[in-house]
Amino acid sequence: MLATMKLQQGQIWKCANEFVRIVHLERLEVGYKSFKTLKSPEGVHQHTSKKDFCRLLKGATLLEAPKAVAKE
């Protein structure tokens, strides 16, 4: 059985030889930053369609799920 993954802002994915962090998530578009190491803040900001972004993540590993914000 395949589990579905919901994209969330702040997620960090390991894709082959780079890391990808979702910085802005809309209904049909994703803004993300790709970088070579987790320790380096230097990276490239990019925008793409959600469909293309999901293709980019094919075979990638989720490293960090964003922390849920408690509602008071």
HTML snippet that shows the backbone in 3Dmol.js (N, CA, C, O; Angstrom):
<script src="https://3Dmol.org/build/3Dmol-min.js"></script>
<div id="view" style="width:600px;height:400px;position:relative"></div>
<script>
const pdb = `
ATOM      1  N   MET A   1       0.839  -1.182   0.000  1.00  0.00           N
ATOM      2  CA  MET A   1       0.000   0.000   0.000  1.00  0.00           C
ATOM      3  C   MET A   1       0.885   1.246   0.000  1.00  0.00           C
ATOM      4  O   MET A   1       1.798   1.352   0.819  1.00  0.00           O
ATOM      5  N   LEU A   2       0.630   2.180  -0.899  1.00  0.00           N
ATOM      6  CA  LEU A   2       1.413   3.392  -0.994  1.00  0.00           C
ATOM      7  C   LEU A   2       0.818   4.472  -0.114  1.00  0.00           C
ATOM      8  O   LEU A   2      -0.390   4.706  -0.133  1.00  0.00           O
ATOM      9  N   ALA A   3       1.661   5.121   0.649  1.00  0.00           N
ATOM     10  CA  ALA A   3       1.215   6.236   1.492  1.00  0.00           C
ATOM     11  C   ALA A   3       1.337   7.526   0.689  1.00  0.00           C
ATOM     12  O   ALA A   3       2.314   7.713  -0.037  1.00  0.00           O
ATOM     13  N   THR A   4       0.370   8.401   0.811  1.00  0.00           N
ATOM     14  CA  THR A   4       0.438   9.674   0.109  1.00  0.00           C
ATOM     15  C   THR A   4       1.116  10.697   1.021  1.00  0.00           C
ATOM     16  O   THR A   4       0.912  10.705   2.235  1.00  0.00           O
ATOM     17  N   MET A   5       1.908  11.537   0.417  1.00  0.00           N
ATOM     18  CA  MET A   5       2.636  12.555   1.155  1.00  0.00           C
ATOM     19  C   MET A   5       2.061  13.908   0.800  1.00  0.00           C
ATOM     20  O   MET A   5       1.917  14.232  -0.379  1.00  0.00           O
ATOM     21  N   LYS A   6       1.734  14.692   1.791  1.00  0.00           N
ATOM     22  CA  LYS A   6       1.214  16.025   1.555  1.00  0.00           C
ATOM     23  C   LYS A   6       2.361  17.023   1.635  1.00  0.00           C
ATOM     24  O   LYS A   6       3.098  17.052   2.621  1.00  0.00           O
ATOM     25  N   LEU A   7       2.508  17.830   0.611  1.00  0.00           N
ATOM     26  CA  LEU A   7       3.548  18.846   0.610  1.00  0.00           C
ATOM     27  C   LEU A   7       3.192  19.933   1.609  1.00  0.00           C
ATOM     28  O   LEU A   7       2.037  20.343   1.721  1.00  0.00           O
ATOM     29  N   GLN A   8       4.217  20.396   2.341  1.00  0.00           N
ATOM     30  CA  GLN A   8       4.032  21.471   3.311  1.00  0.00           C
ATOM     31  C   GLN A   8       5.208  22.425   3.230  1.00  0.00           C
ATOM     32  O   GLN A   8       6.335  22.026   2.938  1.00  0.00           O
ATOM     33  N   GLN A   9       4.926  23.684   3.492  1.00  0.00           N
ATOM     34  CA  GLN A   9       5.982  24.677   3.503  1.00  0.00           C
ATOM     35  C   GLN A   9       6.976  24.336   4.611  1.00  0.00           C
ATOM     36  O   GLN A   9       6.575  23.997   5.725  1.00  0.00           O
ATOM     37  N   GLY A  10       8.251  24.425   4.313  1.00  0.00           N
ATOM     38  CA  GLY A  10       9.290  24.138   5.293  1.00  0.00           C
ATOM     39  C   GLY A  10       9.879  22.739   5.200  1.00  0.00           C
ATOM     40  O   GLY A  10      10.885  22.449   5.847  1.00  0.00           O
ATOM     41  N   GLN A  11       9.266  21.869   4.406  1.00  0.00           N
ATOM     42  CA  GLN A  11       9.812  20.521   4.257  1.00  0.00           C
ATOM     43  C   GLN A  11      11.170  20.577   3.565  1.00  0.00           C
ATOM     44  O   GLN A  11      11.399  21.405   2.683  1.00  0.00           O
ATOM     45  N   ILE A  12      12.069  19.676   3.981  1.00  0.00           N
ATOM     46  CA  ILE A  12      13.381  19.558   3.360  1.00  0.00           C
ATOM     47  C   ILE A  12      13.501  18.158   2.778  1.00  0.00           C
ATOM     48  O   ILE A  12      13.271  17.168   3.472  1.00  0.00           O
ATOM     49  N   TRP A  13      13.859  18.081   1.510  1.00  0.00           N
ATOM     50  CA  TRP A  13      13.976  16.822   0.786  1.00  0.00           C
ATOM     51  C   TRP A  13      15.402  16.629   0.311  1.00  0.00           C
ATOM     52  O   TRP A  13      16.065  17.593  -0.071  1.00  0.00           O
ATOM     53  N   LYS A  14      15.881  15.397   0.330  1.00  0.00           N
ATOM     54  CA  LYS A  14      17.188  15.021  -0.210  1.00  0.00           C
ATOM     55  C   LYS A  14      16.935  14.407  -1.587  1.00  0.00           C
ATOM     56  O   LYS A  14      16.342  13.335  -1.702  1.00  0.00           O
ATOM     57  N   CYS A  15      17.395  15.105  -2.629  1.00  0.00           N
ATOM     58  CA  CYS A  15      17.222  14.657  -4.009  1.00  0.00           C
ATOM     59  C   CYS A  15      18.593  14.425  -4.619  1.00  0.00           C
ATOM     60  O   CYS A  15      19.312  15.385  -4.895  1.00  0.00           O
ATOM     61  N   ALA A  16      18.964  13.194  -4.833  1.00  0.00           N
ATOM     62  CA  ALA A  16      20.254  12.819  -5.446  1.00  0.00           C
ATOM     63  C   ALA A  16      21.414  13.529  -4.754  1.00  0.00           C
ATOM     64  O   ALA A  16      21.795  13.139  -3.650  1.00  0.00           O
ATOM     65  N   ASN A  17      21.984  14.563  -5.377  1.00  0.00           N
ATOM     66  CA  ASN A  17      23.147  15.231  -4.799  1.00  0.00           C
ATOM     67  C   ASN A  17      22.842  16.637  -4.279  1.00  0.00           C
ATOM     68  O   ASN A  17      23.765  17.429  -4.090  1.00  0.00           O
ATOM     69  N   GLU A  18      21.572  16.961  -4.046  1.00  0.00           N
ATOM     70  CA  GLU A  18      21.214  18.272  -3.517  1.00  0.00           C
ATOM     71  C   GLU A  18      20.049  18.171  -2.541  1.00  0.00           C
ATOM     72  O   GLU A  18      19.369  17.148  -2.464  1.00  0.00           O
ATOM     73  N   PHE A  19      19.835  19.246  -1.803  1.00  0.00           N
ATOM     74  CA  PHE A  19      18.725  19.342  -0.872  1.00  0.00           C
ATOM     75  C   PHE A  19      17.748  20.387  -1.400  1.00  0.00           C
ATOM     76  O   PHE A  19      18.152  21.364  -2.030  1.00  0.00           O
ATOM     77  N   VAL A  20      16.466  20.176  -1.141  1.00  0.00           N
ATOM     78  CA  VAL A  20      15.424  21.081  -1.609  1.00  0.00           C
ATOM     79  C   VAL A  20      14.520  21.415  -0.433  1.00  0.00           C
ATOM     80  O   VAL A  20      14.020  20.519   0.247  1.00  0.00           O
ATOM     81  N   ARG A  21      14.307  22.721  -0.191  1.00  0.00           N
ATOM     82  CA  ARG A  21      13.401  23.157   0.879  1.00  0.00           C
ATOM     83  C   ARG A  21      12.251  23.951   0.264  1.00  0.00           C
ATOM     84  O   ARG A  21      12.477  24.869  -0.524  1.00  0.00           O
ATOM     85  N   ILE A  22      11.032  23.600   0.622  1.00  0.00           N
ATOM     86  CA  ILE A  22       9.850  24.308   0.131  1.00  0.00           C
ATOM     87  C   ILE A  22       9.741  25.617   0.911  1.00  0.00           C
ATOM     88  O   ILE A  22       9.606  25.605   2.135  1.00  0.00           O
ATOM     89  N   VAL A  23       9.799  26.744   0.201  1.00  0.00           N
ATOM     90  CA  VAL A  23       9.718  28.037   0.861  1.00  0.00           C
ATOM     91  C   VAL A  23       8.365  28.725   0.647  1.00  0.00           C
ATOM     92  O   VAL A  23       7.967  29.576   1.442  1.00  0.00           O
ATOM     93  N   HIS A  24       7.673  28.358  -0.413  1.00  0.00           N
ATOM     94  CA  HIS A  24       6.356  28.950  -0.677  1.00  0.00           C
ATOM     95  C   HIS A  24       5.513  27.929  -1.432  1.00  0.00           C
ATOM     96  O   HIS A  24       5.932  27.388  -2.455  1.00  0.00           O
ATOM     97  N   LEU A  25       4.337  27.682  -0.915  1.00  0.00           N
ATOM     98  CA  LEU A  25       3.473  26.660  -1.513  1.00  0.00           C
ATOM     99  C   LEU A  25       2.115  27.260  -1.817  1.00  0.00           C
ATOM    100  O   LEU A  25       1.441  27.789  -0.933  1.00  0.00           O
ATOM    101  N   GLU A  26       1.724  27.171  -3.077  1.00  0.00           N
ATOM    102  CA  GLU A  26       0.407  27.619  -3.523  1.00  0.00           C
ATOM    103  C   GLU A  26      -0.331  26.448  -4.137  1.00  0.00           C
ATOM    104  O   GLU A  26       0.183  25.331  -4.192  1.00  0.00           O
ATOM    105  N   ARG A  27      -1.524  26.712  -4.592  1.00  0.00           N
ATOM    106  CA  ARG A  27      -2.357  25.645  -5.147  1.00  0.00           C
ATOM    107  C   ARG A  27      -1.706  24.979  -6.351  1.00  0.00           C
ATOM    108  O   ARG A  27      -1.707  23.752  -6.450  1.00  0.00           O
ATOM    109  N   LEU A  28      -1.149  25.770  -7.273  1.00  0.00           N
ATOM    110  CA  LEU A  28      -0.588  25.222  -8.506  1.00  0.00           C
ATOM    111  C   LEU A  28       0.902  25.500  -8.682  1.00  0.00           C
ATOM    112  O   LEU A  28       1.489  25.089  -9.683  1.00  0.00           O
ATOM    113  N   GLU A  29       1.521  26.189  -7.727  1.00  0.00           N
ATOM    114  CA  GLU A  29       2.915  26.586  -7.882  1.00  0.00           C
ATOM    115  C   GLU A  29       3.682  26.367  -6.586  1.00  0.00           C
ATOM    116  O   GLU A  29       3.130  26.485  -5.492  1.00  0.00           O
ATOM    117  N   VAL A  30       4.967  26.046  -6.729  1.00  0.00           N
ATOM    118  CA  VAL A  30       5.837  25.828  -5.575  1.00  0.00           C
ATOM    119  C   VAL A  30       7.080  26.687  -5.740  1.00  0.00           C
ATOM    120  O   VAL A  30       7.717  26.692  -6.794  1.00  0.00           O
ATOM    121  N   GLY A  31       7.414  27.417  -4.673  1.00  0.00           N
ATOM    122  CA  GLY A  31       8.686  28.129  -4.619  1.00  0.00           C
ATOM    123  C   GLY A  31       9.606  27.315  -3.723  1.00  0.00           C
ATOM    124  O   GLY A  31       9.227  26.950  -2.610  1.00  0.00           O
ATOM    125  N   TYR A  32      10.801  27.032  -4.197  1.00  0.00           N
ATOM    126  CA  TYR A  32      11.712  26.210  -3.411  1.00  0.00           C
ATOM    127  C   TYR A  32      13.137  26.724  -3.539  1.00  0.00           C
ATOM    128  O   TYR A  32      13.470  27.476  -4.455  1.00  0.00           O
ATOM    129  N   LYS A  33      13.967  26.298  -2.598  1.00  0.00           N
ATOM    130  CA  LYS A  33      15.371  26.665  -2.597  1.00  0.00           C
ATOM    131  C   LYS A  33      16.172  25.381  -2.660  1.00  0.00           C
ATOM    132  O   LYS A  33      15.950  24.470  -1.863  1.00  0.00           O
ATOM    133  N   SER A  34      17.098  25.300  -3.596  1.00  0.00           N
ATOM    134  CA  SER A  34      17.953  24.117  -3.706  1.00  0.00           C
ATOM    135  C   SER A  34      19.364  24.500  -3.292  1.00  0.00           C
ATOM    136  O   SER A  34      19.856  25.575  -3.636  1.00  0.00           O
ATOM    137  N   PHE A  35      20.009  23.608  -2.551  1.00  0.00           N
ATOM    138  CA  PHE A  35      21.358  23.866  -2.084  1.00  0.00           C
ATOM    139  C   PHE A  35      22.118  22.563  -1.935  1.00  0.00           C
ATOM    140  O   PHE A  35      21.523  21.490  -1.837  1.00  0.00           O
ATOM    141  N   LYS A  36      23.458  22.668  -1.918  1.00  0.00           N
ATOM    142  CA  LYS A  36      24.329  21.489  -1.922  1.00  0.00           C
ATOM    143  C   LYS A  36      24.469  20.851  -0.535  1.00  0.00           C
ATOM    144  O   LYS A  36      24.500  19.625  -0.429  1.00  0.00           O
ATOM    145  N   THR A  37      24.553  21.656   0.527  1.00  0.00           N
ATOM    146  CA  THR A  37      24.697  21.112   1.879  1.00  0.00           C
ATOM    147  C   THR A  37      23.686  21.766   2.802  1.00  0.00           C
ATOM    148  O   THR A  37      23.247  22.889   2.557  1.00  0.00           O
ATOM    149  N   LEU A  38      23.321  21.065   3.856  1.00  0.00           N
ATOM    150  CA  LEU A  38      22.370  21.610   4.826  1.00  0.00           C
ATOM    151  C   LEU A  38      22.989  22.721   5.661  1.00  0.00           C
ATOM    152  O   LEU A  38      22.270  23.580   6.172  1.00  0.00           O
ATOM    153  N   LYS A  39      24.297  22.719   5.806  1.00  0.00           N
ATOM    154  CA  LYS A  39      24.982  23.709   6.644  1.00  0.00           C
ATOM    155  C   LYS A  39      25.161  25.049   5.949  1.00  0.00           C
ATOM    156  O   LYS A  39      25.339  26.070   6.614  1.00  0.00           O
ATOM    157  N   SER A  40      25.119  25.062   4.649  1.00  0.00           N
ATOM    158  CA  SER A  40      25.334  26.289   3.886  1.00  0.00           C
ATOM    159  C   SER A  40      23.998  26.988   3.610  1.00  0.00           C
ATOM    160  O   SER A  40      23.074  26.366   3.086  1.00  0.00           O
ATOM    161  N   PRO A  41      23.890  28.277   3.960  1.00  0.00           N
ATOM    162  CA  PRO A  41      22.655  29.004   3.663  1.00  0.00           C
ATOM    163  C   PRO A  41      22.558  29.442   2.202  1.00  0.00           C
ATOM    164  O   PRO A  41      21.512  29.926   1.770  1.00  0.00           O
ATOM    165  N   GLU A  42      23.630  29.279   1.449  1.00  0.00           N
ATOM    166  CA  GLU A  42      23.647  29.696   0.048  1.00  0.00           C
ATOM    167  C   GLU A  42      22.914  28.676  -0.817  1.00  0.00           C
ATOM    168  O   GLU A  42      23.142  27.471  -0.719  1.00  0.00           O
ATOM    169  N   GLY A  43      22.037  29.189  -1.659  1.00  0.00           N
ATOM    170  CA  GLY A  43      21.291  28.304  -2.543  1.00  0.00           C
ATOM    171  C   GLY A  43      20.586  29.101  -3.612  1.00  0.00           C
ATOM    172  O   GLY A  43      20.720  30.323  -3.684  1.00  0.00           O
ATOM    173  N   VAL A  44      19.837  28.407  -4.440  1.00  0.00           N
ATOM    174  CA  VAL A  44      19.151  29.027  -5.568  1.00  0.00           C
ATOM    175  C   VAL A  44      17.645  28.922  -5.347  1.00  0.00           C
ATOM    176  O   VAL A  44      17.111  27.833  -5.138  1.00  0.00           O
ATOM    177  N   HIS A  45      16.962  30.079  -5.396  1.00  0.00           N
ATOM    178  CA  HIS A  45      15.500  30.096  -5.300  1.00  0.00           C
ATOM    179  C   HIS A  45      14.917  29.849  -6.682  1.00  0.00           C
ATOM    180  O   HIS A  45      15.375  30.419  -7.672  1.00  0.00           O
ATOM    181  N   GLN A  46      13.894  28.986  -6.740  1.00  0.00           N
ATOM    182  CA  GLN A  46      13.264  28.664  -8.009  1.00  0.00           C
ATOM    183  C   GLN A  46      11.759  28.528  -7.813  1.00  0.00           C
ATOM    184  O   GLN A  46      11.292  28.266  -6.705  1.00  0.00           O
ATOM    185  N   HIS A  47      11.009  28.706  -8.887  1.00  0.00           N
ATOM    186  CA  HIS A  47       9.565  28.503  -8.902  1.00  0.00           C
ATOM    187  C   HIS A  47       9.236  27.524 -10.016  1.00  0.00           C
ATOM    188  O   HIS A  47       9.848  27.551 -11.084  1.00  0.00           O
ATOM    189  N   THR A  48       8.265  26.660  -9.756  1.00  0.00           N
ATOM    190  CA  THR A  48       7.829  25.716 -10.772  1.00  0.00           C
ATOM    191  C   THR A  48       6.392  25.311 -10.468  1.00  0.00           C
ATOM    192  O   THR A  48       5.850  25.645  -9.415  1.00  0.00           O
ATOM    193  N   SER A  49       5.789  24.596 -11.391  1.00  0.00           N
ATOM    194  CA  SER A  49       4.437  24.102 -11.149  1.00  0.00           C
ATOM    195  C   SER A  49       4.503  22.969 -10.120  1.00  0.00           C
ATOM    196  O   SER A  49       5.537  22.320  -9.961  1.00  0.00           O
ATOM    197  N   LYS A  50       3.403  22.747  -9.439  1.00  0.00           N
ATOM    198  CA  LYS A  50       3.363  21.685  -8.441  1.00  0.00           C
ATOM    199  C   LYS A  50       3.592  20.325  -9.094  1.00  0.00           C
ATOM    200  O   LYS A  50       4.221  19.448  -8.502  1.00  0.00           O
ATOM    201  N   LYS A  51       3.089  20.152 -10.296  1.00  0.00           N
ATOM    202  CA  LYS A  51       3.255  18.888 -11.017  1.00  0.00           C
ATOM    203  C   LYS A  51       4.738  18.619 -11.302  1.00  0.00           C
ATOM    204  O   LYS A  51       5.224  17.510 -11.082  1.00  0.00           O
ATOM    205  N   ASP A  52       5.449  19.636 -11.791  1.00  0.00           N
ATOM    206  CA  ASP A  52       6.882  19.466 -12.063  1.00  0.00           C
ATOM    207  C   ASP A  52       7.675  19.266 -10.770  1.00  0.00           C
ATOM    208  O   ASP A  52       8.644  18.508 -10.745  1.00  0.00           O
ATOM    209  N   PHE A  53       7.264  19.945  -9.701  1.00  0.00           N
ATOM    210  CA  PHE A  53       7.948  19.787  -8.423  1.00  0.00           C
ATOM    211  C   PHE A  53       7.800  18.356  -7.894  1.00  0.00           C
ATOM    212  O   PHE A  53       8.752  17.787  -7.359  1.00  0.00           O
ATOM    213  N   CYS A  54       6.631  17.791  -8.041  1.00  0.00           N
ATOM    214  CA  CYS A  54       6.415  16.401  -7.605  1.00  0.00           C
ATOM    215  C   CYS A  54       7.272  15.441  -8.434  1.00  0.00           C
ATOM    216  O   CYS A  54       7.764  14.442  -7.910  1.00  0.00           O
ATOM    217  N   ARG A  55       7.449  15.733  -9.703  1.00  0.00           N
ATOM    218  CA  ARG A  55       8.346  14.921 -10.537  1.00  0.00           C
ATOM    219  C   ARG A  55       9.786  15.036 -10.048  1.00  0.00           C
ATOM    220  O   ARG A  55      10.524  14.052 -10.051  1.00  0.00           O
ATOM    221  N   LEU A  56      10.188  16.241  -9.627  1.00  0.00           N
ATOM    222  CA  LEU A  56      11.519  16.455  -9.083  1.00  0.00           C
ATOM    223  C   LEU A  56      11.739  15.624  -7.821  1.00  0.00           C
ATOM    224  O   LEU A  56      12.840  15.125  -7.590  1.00  0.00           O
ATOM    225  N   LEU A  57      10.695  15.476  -7.006  1.00  0.00           N
ATOM    226  CA  LEU A  57      10.805  14.750  -5.746  1.00  0.00           C
ATOM    227  C   LEU A  57      10.707  13.236  -5.895  1.00  0.00           C
ATOM    228  O   LEU A  57      10.874  12.506  -4.918  1.00  0.00           O
ATOM    229  N   LYS A  58      10.442  12.763  -7.094  1.00  0.00           N
ATOM    230  CA  LYS A  58      10.312  11.317  -7.292  1.00  0.00           C
ATOM    231  C   LYS A  58      11.620  10.631  -6.891  1.00  0.00           C
ATOM    232  O   LYS A  58      12.678  10.921  -7.448  1.00  0.00           O
ATOM    233  N   GLY A  59      11.536   9.731  -5.933  1.00  0.00           N
ATOM    234  CA  GLY A  59      12.703   9.027  -5.422  1.00  0.00           C
ATOM    235  C   GLY A  59      13.443   9.792  -4.333  1.00  0.00           C
ATOM    236  O   GLY A  59      14.458   9.309  -3.831  1.00  0.00           O
ATOM    237  N   ALA A  60      12.963  10.966  -3.957  1.00  0.00           N
ATOM    238  CA  ALA A  60      13.617  11.772  -2.920  1.00  0.00           C
ATOM    239  C   ALA A  60      13.186  11.306  -1.531  1.00  0.00           C
ATOM    240  O   ALA A  60      12.200  10.585  -1.376  1.00  0.00           O
ATOM    241  N   THR A  61      13.949  11.735  -0.526  1.00  0.00           N
ATOM    242  CA  THR A  61      13.678  11.362   0.864  1.00  0.00           C
ATOM    243  C   THR A  61      13.354  12.610   1.669  1.00  0.00           C
ATOM    244  O   THR A  61      14.090  13.595   1.617  1.00  0.00           O
ATOM    245  N   LEU A  62      12.256  12.571   2.410  1.00  0.00           N
ATOM    246  CA  LEU A  62      11.877  13.672   3.284  1.00  0.00           C
ATOM    247  C   LEU A  62      12.770  13.639   4.511  1.00  0.00           C
ATOM    248  O   LEU A  62      12.820  12.632   5.217  1.00  0.00           O
ATOM    249  N   LEU A  63      13.480  14.741   4.771  1.00  0.00           N
ATOM    250  CA  LEU A  63      14.393  14.800   5.911  1.00  0.00           C
ATOM    251  C   LEU A  63      13.762  15.403   7.145  1.00  0.00           C
ATOM    252  O   LEU A  63      14.003  14.941   8.260  1.00  0.00           O
ATOM    253  N   GLU A  64      12.958  16.428   6.955  1.00  0.00           N
ATOM    254  CA  GLU A  64      12.424  17.141   8.096  1.00  0.00           C
ATOM    255  C   GLU A  64      11.000  17.599   7.807  1.00  0.00           C
ATOM    256  O   GLU A  64      10.746  18.302   6.829  1.00  0.00           O
ATOM    257  N   ALA A  65      10.079  17.191   8.671  1.00  0.00           N
ATOM    258  CA  ALA A  65       8.708  17.663   8.545  1.00  0.00           C
ATOM    259  C   ALA A  65       8.571  18.926   9.358  1.00  0.00           C
ATOM    260  O   ALA A  65       9.103  18.987  10.467  1.00  0.00           O
ATOM    261  N   PRO A  66       7.876  19.950   8.856  1.00  0.00           N
ATOM    262  CA  PRO A  66       7.716  21.178   9.628  1.00  0.00           C
ATOM    263  C   PRO A  66       6.935  20.921  10.896  1.00  0.00           C
ATOM    264  O   PRO A  66       6.045  20.071  10.940  1.00  0.00           O
ATOM    265  N   LYS A  67       7.279  21.662  11.917  1.00  0.00           N
ATOM    266  CA  LYS A  67       6.582  21.509  13.192  1.00  0.00           C
ATOM    267  C   LYS A  67       5.206  22.141  13.104  1.00  0.00           C
ATOM    268  O   LYS A  67       5.043  23.237  12.568  1.00  0.00           O
ATOM    269  N   ALA A  68       4.215  21.435  13.638  1.00  0.00           N
ATOM    270  CA  ALA A  68       2.841  21.944  13.600  1.00  0.00           C
ATOM    271  C   ALA A  68       2.705  23.104  14.582  1.00  0.00           C
ATOM    272  O   ALA A  68       3.265  23.074  15.678  1.00  0.00           O
ATOM    273  N   VAL A  69       1.961  24.112  14.178  1.00  0.00           N
ATOM    274  CA  VAL A  69       1.733  25.263  15.026  1.00  0.00           C
ATOM    275  C   VAL A  69       0.484  25.004  15.842  1.00  0.00           C
ATOM    276  O   VAL A  69      -0.576  24.702  15.293  1.00  0.00           O
ATOM    277  N   ALA A  70       0.609  25.122  17.159  1.00  0.00           N
ATOM    278  CA  ALA A  70      -0.528  24.866  18.045  1.00  0.00           C
ATOM    279  C   ALA A  70      -1.484  26.060  17.988  1.00  0.00           C
ATOM    280  O   ALA A  70      -1.060  27.212  18.085  1.00  0.00           O
ATOM    281  N   LYS A  71      -2.755  25.775  17.833  1.00  0.00           N
ATOM    282  CA  LYS A  71      -3.778  26.823  17.800  1.00  0.00           C
ATOM    283  C   LYS A  71      -4.343  26.986  19.204  1.00  0.00           C
ATOM    284  O   LYS A  71      -4.717  26.018  19.866  1.00  0.00           O
ATOM    285  N   GLU A  72      -4.393  28.230  19.632  1.00  0.00           N
ATOM    286  CA  GLU A  72      -4.920  28.492  20.981  1.00  0.00           C
ATOM    287  C   GLU A  72      -6.269  29.133  20.906  1.00  0.00           C
ATOM    288  O   GLU A  72      -6.871  29.428  21.938  1.00  0.00           O
TER     289      GLU A  72
END
`;
const viewer = $3Dmol.createViewer("view");
viewer.addModel(pdb, "pdb");
viewer.setStyle({}, {cartoon: {color: "spectrum"}});
viewer.zoomTo();
viewer.render();
</script>
